[in-house]
Amino acid sequence: MFNGLNYSQELLFSTDADSFAETPHAREIQAPLLQALREDNLSEALHCAALRGHTETARRLLDAGADASKALAQVVVADEAHTPQARANAAKLLISLGAHVSDALDYATKSSCEEAASILLLMGANGSRALASAAISRDTNALRLLLWAGADVMTALISLAKNPDEKAHGHAVRRLILENHSRHALDSSAKLHSQTAALSRLAKDADTTAVVRLRKAIASEHLDWSELANSGNVATIKSLMPSSLMTYPEQHLRQLSLDGHFVGVKTLIAAGVPANAAMNELILQHRNWSDPTSCGAIKLLIAAGAESLPLTDDIAAAFEKRKTEIAALSEGEKIITLLSAIKKDDIAEIVMLSSGVSDAKAALKCLHQAEGLNDLEKTLGISRLINAGAISSQTLIDLVRDGDLDVAKPLAQFEDIAGDALITLIAAGDHDASRTLLSALTDGRHALTQAAENGDEDMAAALIAIGADGPGALLSLLHAGFREAAGRLIALGVDIHATLRRAMREDPSSYQSAIKDLAELGAAVQ
């Protein structure tokens, strides 16, 4: 061995020099060397040939039986002898010669090489399929490696939920979720995100069978019930009610009412969650401690359609009286009173008033023009209107279509609202409004990140085509460690060089991992 190569490999490479490789003399020399390499490691030789840029030798090695995908898994691993750009070029060469990144990922996983797996996910390897397979086969080591490398957990869970072998795949779902929880032990929101998002995706697709199948495999504490309720999907919650698939629904209802999330409260009640227990607890809390929050929560339950109990009759009577008073107000008076309720954070009052205002945009416009409120107070006011269900992404869409961009601007600062509005407009084929929204009010980064996480390449491509911030979205995904989703954006042509420049310009100390990933792909600052 010398220079990391055996004698046969070194002789083979010395015959390459592509101008010489096609001559009969070269083939005569290479034939016995290839035969000798069959006794050693053709894929290792291919790996070395790719790093040296010896295209013709690489082809001969492939003809002799070398495995391009195995060589790819070796090429992407950092070593002192080759620059990231050389490794990136070698990877491109192998892929052009037939290497498959997903097959290379299998090799990297089997050889316990997390570094290779991470880069291969960025190159487009199907990590979610590998995750599902590892969960089914109970390969804990592979699961952990793929999770740390950044494989797509949500898509893997959806795949498992859609499989008809419910018993076997139920165990696989639980295994995957537990390992993912270990991966995010210090981040409670990340622990719940993937499975809640998977359930929401299936619900949005109206795949009730898969929703129930996935829910059966997930422990109740592993779901964000508030997120599910606030999505407003009554059918999903209703499908989870039988057989106690939704555990302690009354407790979730009580907490949402205390938190002032009217949409979530309304969703649970519409889905059939009984409000009696929540009402009783809240009225006792109100009477024992004179807690105004519990009184507001009771009013919110009543506003959402819950029937009052004998103990809450006085609150219910006051609520009905207030509804009558509001009904007698003029449109202008309702707007003024609504502003007052927004300032006081009285969600029940906001619900009653906003339902009586003929145009939700008028309330938002009035808040925008209100004197004596600073920007922070106006932002809080918008948040309270959202919690009360008075405004939504549809409000933003209406404002954009009407050309009322000044009023729309503060609402577009809420990324979820702006992202949902942009995706809705593109899905509806409203190109003029989507371009206006993107050019004037949002950079599309959040929407593009969501499309990539959801594996919706068509939506991601449409967002990129109208100017969404590709480098920003890619940087967000890399920073979060979602490499498989990031790989989808790279495959769609998001500029890795621009992304690297952004990371270096914005916060290089925070983006160290993203910078390393981009460099391994061959990105350069120049």
Secondary structure as UniProt FT lines:
FT   TURN            3..4
FT   HELIX           7..14
FT   HELIX           17..21
FT   HELIX           24..38
FT   HELIX           42..52
FT   HELIX           55..63
FT   TURN            64..65
FT   HELIX           68..75
FT   TURN            80..81
FT   HELIX           84..96
FT   TURN            97..98
FT   HELIX           101..110
FT   TURN            111..112
FT   HELIX           114..122
FT   TURN            123..124
FT   HELIX           127..136
FT   TURN            137..138
FT   HELIX           140..149
FT   HELIX           153..162
FT   HELIX           166..183
FT   TURN            184..186
FT   HELIX           188..204
FT   TURN            205..206
FT   HELIX           208..217
FT   HELIX           220..222
FT   HELIX           225..230
FT   TURN            231..232
FT   HELIX           234..240
FT   HELIX           242..244
FT   HELIX           249..259
FT   HELIX           262..270
FT   TURN            271..272
FT   HELIX           276..289
FT   HELIX           292..303
FT   TURN            304..305
FT   HELIX           310..312
FT   HELIX           313..327
FT   HELIX           331..344
FT   HELIX           347..356
FT   HELIX           360..369
FT   TURN            371..372
FT   HELIX           375..387
FT   TURN            388..389
FT   HELIX           393..402
FT   HELIX           405..412
FT   HELIX           415..427
FT   TURN            428..429
FT   HELIX           431..440
FT   HELIX           445..453
FT   TURN            454..455
FT   HELIX           457..465
FT   TURN            466..467
FT   HELIX           470..480
FT   HELIX           483..491
FT   TURN            492..493
FT   HELIX           496..506
FT   TURN            508..511
FT   HELIX           512..520
FT   TURN            521..522
//
